[in-house]
Amino acid sequence: MLAESATAPHMMGMIPAAAAAPARPAVTRLALTDFRSYASARLAADDRPVVLTGPNGAGKTNLLEALSFLAPGRGMRRARLAEIDRRAPAGAAGAWTVAATVATPQGPVQIGTGRDATSDSGERRLLRIDGAVAKSQAALAEYLSLVWLTPQMDRLFLEGSAPRRRFLDRLVYGFDPAHAARVAAYEQAMRERARLLRDGPADAAWLQALEQRMAEHGIAVAAARREVTARLDAACRAAEGPFPAARLELTGEVERWLEEKPALAAEEELRLRLAAARRLDGESGTTTVGPHRGDLTVSHGGTGMAAAQCSTGEQKALLIAVLLAQARLQTALRGMAPVMLLDEVTAHLDAQRRAALFAEIAGLGAQAWLTGTDPGLFAELERSAQFFGVADGAIAPL
């Protein structure tokens, strides 16, 4: 039985029944200023899949990165905000901005975001939704869900656990937009506690308040991750087709508590463990217990082999299988498919899997943004997608 956090109502119970015909959230207008290689760029689209083709280095991935800032977080490259500013021949250009019109079931929404050039650190991100300043980036998850695959993610199963947690959180956002705010609140409290322990002597009452906040948000985060992981695992096992049946499991100490005890008891356990670890955490400069130490493990359902031991092609296929399972579940449960950003996704896919991927996207009614150097790799999408050529900083319909 899936654990349920006392601080976050049962996630799927909060999701309204699917509409008769799934809605298709889509980005219908994108405008960039001083973003990476683009001094200025404009692109108008409809809700069909978008295919961007052009030579390497033309700026295709930069467009997907701009789109990724329509979601909470640091974008799909996780770059420092100042690094995204366009580098002009005469020196640095202005701070970058991204503006978009997003079609939603409730009507079009105008989103504008960019780097705050007045910030002392240069690392503050501004956000406006329909002209009003948003309180936090978590508000973005209320309007659309974004998932992405990049060539760098081909190493997702070979690296540390942090990228896998971020990958999983991105999937959770699609079911529970409030998850983004809980993750942010937990991480902020964890940073504040670490600073107090480092600088010391720390006020005991303030430490206790931070640890209580970490316990409440942390257990809610872990419970949401566990529930989505279990549902994705079931969806992957039930899927048919050329993509492998991925097996997913969320592992970690906090996650194990949620298997053994109610959420309130797990919250108290985390609070007590954090209080007991103050000296160790202060000396080590780390937080030694919490959901930030959990991990998403993935294996090949057919062979039982850990994803890290599979071939590069099979790892890519496992990732796509998980994304497609998430998209199917989200469409069924929320009546709203995610917007998918798929950078060079056809690499390592044979013709059968490539055709199956395109068929899934079409069947879901999802807007997907796909990039590649060879338009021929997207031939199956000719009648159902819109094609743009990208070259020398220019974007033109094909």
C-alpha positions as CSV (number, residue, x, y, z in Angstrom):
1,M,0.0,0.0,0.0
2,L,1.3,3.4,-0.9
3,A,2.1,5.7,2.0
4,E,0.1,8.9,2.4
5,S,1.6,12.0,3.9
6,A,-0.3,13.8,6.5
7,T,0.9,17.1,5.1
8,A,0.0,16.4,1.5
9,P,-3.4,14.9,0.6
10,H,-3.4,11.7,-1.4
11,M,-2.1,13.0,-4.7
12,M,-4.2,11.1,-7.2
13,G,-7.3,11.8,-5.1
14,M,-6.7,15.5,-5.8
15,I,-6.7,15.1,-9.5
16,P,-10.0,15.7,-11.3
17,A,-11.4,13.1,-13.6
18,A,-10.2,13.2,-17.1
19,A,-12.2,15.1,-19.6
20,A,-13.9,13.3,-22.5
21,A,-11.2,14.5,-24.8
22,P,-7.7,15.2,-23.4
23,A,-6.7,18.8,-23.4
24,R,-3.6,19.6,-25.3
25,P,-1.5,22.3,-23.5
26,A,0.9,23.8,-26.0
27,V,3.4,26.6,-26.5
28,T,2.0,28.6,-29.4
29,R,4.3,31.6,-29.3
30,L,8.0,31.8,-28.2
31,A,10.1,35.0,-28.2
32,L,13.7,35.2,-27.1
33,T,15.9,38.1,-26.4
34,D,19.7,37.8,-25.8
35,F,19.3,34.1,-25.1
36,R,22.4,32.1,-25.9
37,S,23.0,32.4,-29.6
38,Y,19.9,34.5,-30.3
39,A,19.9,38.3,-30.2
40,S,16.2,38.0,-30.9
41,A,14.0,35.2,-32.2
42,R,10.3,34.7,-32.7
43,L,8.5,31.5,-33.4
44,A,4.7,30.9,-33.8
45,A,3.3,27.4,-33.7
46,D,0.1,25.5,-33.1
47,D,-0.6,22.6,-30.8
48,R,0.9,19.9,-33.1
49,P,4.4,18.5,-32.6
50,V,7.2,20.8,-33.7
51,V,10.3,19.5,-35.5
52,L,13.4,21.6,-35.5
53,T,16.1,20.6,-37.9
54,G,19.4,22.1,-38.9
55,P,23.2,21.5,-38.6
56,N,25.0,21.0,-35.3
57,G,25.5,24.3,-33.5
58,A,22.6,26.1,-35.3
59,G,20.8,26.8,-32.0
60,K,18.1,24.0,-31.9
61,T,19.0,23.0,-28.4
62,N,19.0,26.6,-27.3
63,L,15.3,26.8,-28.3
64,L,14.4,23.8,-26.2
65,E,16.4,25.2,-23.3
66,A,14.4,28.4,-23.6
67,L,11.2,26.4,-23.4
68,S,12.4,24.5,-20.4
69,F,12.3,27.8,-18.4
70,L,8.5,27.7,-18.7
71,A,8.8,25.1,-15.8
72,P,10.2,25.5,-12.3
73,G,13.9,25.1,-11.9
74,R,17.1,25.9,-13.6
75,G,16.3,24.7,-17.1
76,M,17.3,21.6,-18.9
77,R,21.0,22.4,-18.9
78,R,21.0,23.6,-15.2
79,A,23.3,26.5,-16.2
80,R,24.0,29.6,-14.1
81,L,21.6,32.3,-15.3
82,A,24.4,34.7,-16.2
83,E,25.9,32.0,-18.5
84,I,22.8,32.1,-20.7
85,D,23.2,35.8,-21.7
86,R,24.2,36.2,-25.3
87,R,27.8,37.0,-25.9
88,A,27.9,39.8,-28.4
89,P,31.1,40.6,-30.4
90,A,31.4,44.0,-28.6
91,G,30.9,42.4,-25.2
92,A,28.1,40.9,-23.1
93,A,24.6,41.7,-24.3
94,G,21.6,42.4,-22.0
95,A,20.1,40.0,-19.6
96,W,18.2,37.2,-21.3
97,T,14.4,37.0,-21.5
98,V,11.9,34.3,-22.6
99,A,8.3,35.1,-23.4
100,A,5.7,32.6,-24.4
101,T,2.0,32.1,-25.0
102,V,0.8,28.8,-23.6
103,A,-2.5,27.3,-24.6
104,T,-4.2,25.7,-21.6
105,P,-7.7,24.2,-21.0
106,Q,-8.6,27.5,-19.3
107,G,-7.4,29.7,-22.2
108,P,-4.1,31.3,-23.3
109,V,-1.6,32.3,-20.6
110,Q,1.2,34.7,-21.1
111,I,4.5,33.8,-19.4
112,G,7.5,35.9,-19.2
113,T,10.8,35.1,-17.5
114,G,14.4,36.1,-17.5
115,R,17.5,37.0,-15.5
116,D,17.2,40.0,-13.2
117,A,20.0,42.3,-14.3
118,T,19.7,44.3,-11.1
119,S,20.4,41.4,-8.8
120,D,23.8,41.6,-7.0
121,S,24.5,38.0,-7.7
122,G,23.1,38.0,-11.2
123,E,21.4,34.7,-10.4
124,R,17.9,35.9,-9.6
125,R,15.2,34.9,-12.1
126,L,12.1,37.1,-12.7
127,L,8.8,35.6,-13.6
128,R,5.5,37.1,-14.7
129,I,2.3,35.3,-15.5
130,D,-0.4,37.3,-17.4
131,G,1.5,40.4,-16.5
132,A,1.5,39.8,-12.7
133,V,4.7,39.0,-10.7
134,A,4.6,35.4,-9.6
135,K,5.4,34.6,-6.0
136,S,7.5,31.6,-7.0
137,Q,8.5,29.5,-9.9
138,A,6.3,26.7,-8.6
139,A,3.3,28.6,-10.0
140,L,4.5,27.6,-13.5
141,A,3.5,24.0,-12.8
142,E,-0.1,25.0,-12.6
143,Y,-0.3,25.8,-16.3
144,L,1.7,23.2,-18.1
145,S,3.9,20.2,-17.4
146,L,7.2,19.9,-19.2
147,V,9.4,16.7,-19.5
148,W,12.6,16.5,-21.5
149,L,15.3,14.2,-22.8
150,T,18.7,15.5,-23.8
151,P,21.9,13.7,-25.0
152,Q,23.4,14.5,-21.6
153,M,20.7,12.4,-19.9
154,D,22.1,9.4,-21.7
155,R,24.3,9.1,-18.7
156,L,21.5,9.4,-16.2
157,F,21.9,5.9,-14.9
158,L,25.7,6.1,-14.7
159,E,26.0,9.3,-12.6
160,G,25.1,10.1,-9.0
161,S,21.6,10.1,-7.6
162,A,20.9,13.8,-7.7
163,P,20.1,13.9,-11.5
164,R,17.7,10.9,-11.1
165,R,15.9,12.7,-8.2
166,R,15.5,15.8,-10.4
167,F,14.3,13.6,-13.3
168,L,11.7,12.0,-11.0
169,D,10.6,15.3,-9.6
170,R,9.9,16.6,-13.1
171,L,7.6,13.6,-13.6
172,V,5.9,14.2,-10.3
173,Y,5.1,17.8,-11.2
174,G,2.9,16.5,-14.0
175,F,0.6,14.8,-11.5
176,D,0.9,17.2,-8.5
177,P,2.0,20.8,-9.3
178,A,2.3,21.6,-5.6
179,H,5.2,19.2,-5.5
180,A,7.5,21.9,-6.9
181,A,6.7,24.2,-4.0
182,R,7.3,21.4,-1.4
183,V,10.7,20.5,-3.0
184,A,11.7,24.2,-3.0
185,A,10.6,24.7,0.6
186,Y,12.5,21.6,1.8
187,E,15.7,22.6,0.0
188,Q,15.5,26.1,1.3
189,A,15.1,25.0,4.9
190,M,17.9,22.5,4.5
191,R,20.2,25.3,3.2
192,E,19.3,27.6,6.1
193,R,19.9,24.8,8.6
194,A,23.3,24.0,7.1
195,R,24.3,27.7,7.2
196,L,23.4,28.0,10.9
197,L,25.3,24.8,11.8
198,R,28.3,26.0,9.8
199,D,28.4,29.5,11.2
200,G,27.4,28.5,14.8
201,P,26.6,28.8,17.6
202,A,23.0,28.3,16.3
203,D,19.8,29.3,18.0
204,A,18.2,26.1,19.2
205,A,14.7,27.3,18.6
206,W,15.4,28.4,15.1
207,L,17.1,25.1,14.3
208,Q,14.1,23.3,15.7
209,A,11.7,25.3,13.5
210,L,13.8,24.6,10.4
211,E,14.0,20.9,11.2
212,Q,10.2,20.7,11.7
213,R,9.8,22.4,8.3
214,M,12.2,19.9,6.7
215,A,10.3,17.0,8.3
216,E,6.9,18.2,7.1
217,H,8.0,19.0,3.5
218,G,10.5,16.2,3.3
219,I,8.0,13.4,4.1
220,A,5.5,14.9,1.7
221,V,8.2,15.0,-1.1
222,A,9.2,11.4,-0.4
223,A,5.6,10.2,-0.3
224,A,4.8,11.9,-3.7
225,R,7.9,10.4,-5.2
226,R,7.0,6.9,-3.9
227,E,3.5,7.1,-5.2
228,V,4.5,8.3,-8.7
229,T,7.3,5.7,-8.9
230,A,4.9,2.9,-8.1
231,R,2.4,4.0,-10.7
232,L,5.1,4.5,-13.3
233,D,6.4,1.0,-12.6
234,A,3.0,-0.5,-13.1
235,A,2.4,1.5,-16.3
236,C,5.8,0.5,-17.7
237,R,5.1,-3.2,-17.0
238,A,1.7,-3.0,-18.6
239,A,3.0,-1.3,-21.8
240,E,3.3,-3.2,-25.0
241,G,5.6,-2.4,-28.0
242,P,9.3,-2.2,-28.8
243,F,10.4,-0.2,-25.8
244,P,11.6,-2.3,-22.8
245,A,9.4,-2.6,-19.7
246,A,11.3,-0.5,-17.3
247,R,11.1,-1.5,-13.6
248,L,11.3,1.4,-11.2
249,E,11.9,1.6,-7.4
250,L,12.6,4.5,-5.0
251,T,15.2,3.6,-2.4
252,G,16.5,5.3,0.7
253,E,16.1,5.5,4.4
254,V,13.3,8.0,4.5
255,E,11.5,6.1,1.8
256,R,11.8,2.9,3.8
257,W,10.2,4.6,6.8
258,L,7.1,5.3,4.7
259,E,6.8,1.6,4.0
260,E,6.9,0.8,7.7
261,K,5.0,3.5,9.4
262,P,2.3,6.2,8.9
263,A,3.4,9.5,7.5
264,L,3.0,11.4,10.8
265,A,5.4,8.9,12.5
266,A,7.8,9.2,9.6
267,E,7.8,13.0,10.0
268,E,8.6,12.7,13.7
269,E,11.4,10.2,13.0
270,L,12.9,12.6,10.5
271,R,12.7,15.5,12.9
272,L,14.3,13.6,15.7
273,R,17.1,12.3,13.4
274,L,17.8,15.8,12.2
275,A,18.1,17.1,15.7
276,A,20.4,14.2,16.7
277,A,22.6,14.8,13.7
278,R,23.4,18.5,14.3
279,R,27.0,18.1,15.4
280,L,27.8,15.6,12.6
281,D,26.1,17.7,9.9
282,G,27.9,20.8,11.2
283,E,31.3,19.1,11.0
284,S,30.7,17.4,7.7
285,G,28.9,20.3,6.0
286,T,26.2,18.0,4.7
287,T,22.7,16.9,5.8
288,T,23.1,13.2,6.5
289,V,19.4,12.2,6.5
290,G,16.4,13.2,4.4
291,P,14.7,12.6,1.1
292,H,17.6,14.3,-0.7
293,R,19.6,11.1,-0.2
294,G,17.1,8.8,-1.9
295,D,17.6,7.3,-5.3
296,L,15.5,6.2,-8.2
297,T,16.7,2.8,-9.4
298,V,15.7,1.5,-12.9
299,S,16.2,-1.9,-14.4
300,H,15.3,-3.7,-17.6
301,G,12.1,-5.6,-17.1
302,G,12.9,-8.3,-19.6
303,T,16.4,-9.1,-18.5
304,G,16.4,-7.9,-14.9
305,M,19.7,-6.0,-15.7
306,A,20.3,-2.7,-13.9
307,A,20.0,0.2,-16.3
308,A,23.6,1.2,-15.6
309,Q,24.7,-2.1,-17.0
310,C,22.6,-2.0,-20.2
311,S,23.9,-0.8,-23.6
312,T,23.7,2.9,-24.5
313,G,20.8,2.1,-26.8
314,E,18.8,0.2,-24.2
315,Q,19.4,3.0,-21.6
316,K,17.9,5.5,-24.0
317,A,15.0,3.1,-24.7
318,L,14.4,2.7,-21.0
319,L,14.3,6.5,-20.5
320,I,11.9,6.9,-23.3
321,A,9.7,4.1,-21.9
322,V,9.5,5.9,-18.6
323,L,8.6,9.3,-20.2
324,L,5.9,7.7,-22.3
325,A,4.5,5.9,-19.3
326,Q,4.4,9.3,-17.5
327,A,2.7,10.9,-20.4
328,R,0.0,8.2,-20.7
329,L,-0.7,8.3,-16.9
330,Q,-0.9,12.1,-16.8
331,T,-3.2,12.2,-19.8
332,A,-5.5,9.5,-18.3
333,L,-5.5,11.0,-14.7
334,R,-5.5,14.8,-15.5
335,G,-6.8,14.8,-19.0
336,M,-3.8,16.8,-20.0
337,A,-0.7,15.5,-21.8
338,P,2.7,17.0,-20.9
339,V,4.7,19.1,-23.4
340,M,7.7,17.0,-24.4
341,L,11.2,18.5,-25.3
342,L,13.1,15.8,-27.1
343,D,16.6,16.8,-28.1
344,E,18.3,14.5,-30.6
345,V,15.9,11.8,-29.4
346,T,16.4,9.7,-32.5
347,A,20.0,9.0,-31.7
348,H,20.4,5.3,-30.8
349,L,16.9,4.5,-31.9
350,D,16.3,2.0,-34.7
351,A,13.5,2.6,-37.3
352,Q,11.0,0.4,-35.4
353,R,11.5,2.3,-32.1
354,R,11.5,5.7,-33.8
355,A,8.2,5.0,-35.5
356,A,6.8,3.7,-32.2
357,L,7.8,6.9,-30.4
358,F,6.2,9.1,-33.1
359,A,3.0,7.0,-32.9
360,E,2.8,7.4,-29.1
361,I,3.2,11.1,-29.4
362,A,0.4,11.3,-31.9
363,G,-1.8,9.0,-29.9
364,L,-1.3,11.0,-26.8
365,G,-2.2,14.3,-28.5
366,A,0.9,15.8,-26.9
367,Q,2.8,18.8,-28.2
368,A,6.4,17.5,-28.6
369,W,9.4,19.6,-29.7
370,L,11.9,17.4,-31.4
371,T,15.4,18.3,-32.8
372,G,17.7,16.6,-35.2
373,T,20.1,17.2,-38.0
374,D,18.4,15.1,-40.6
375,P,14.7,15.9,-41.6
376,G,14.5,12.4,-43.0
377,L,14.5,10.9,-39.5
378,F,11.1,12.5,-38.9
379,A,9.4,11.4,-42.1
380,E,6.6,9.6,-40.2
381,L,5.6,13.0,-38.8
382,E,5.3,14.9,-42.1
383,R,1.5,14.9,-42.0
384,S,1.0,15.5,-38.3
385,A,3.8,17.9,-37.3
386,Q,5.1,21.4,-38.2
387,F,8.7,21.6,-39.4
388,F,11.1,24.5,-38.9
389,G,14.6,24.9,-40.2
390,V,17.2,26.5,-37.8
391,A,20.4,28.0,-39.2
392,D,22.6,30.9,-38.5
393,G,20.4,32.2,-35.7
394,A,17.3,32.2,-37.9
395,I,14.2,30.1,-37.7
396,A,12.0,29.5,-40.7
397,P,9.1,27.2,-41.5
398,L,9.9,24.4,-43.9
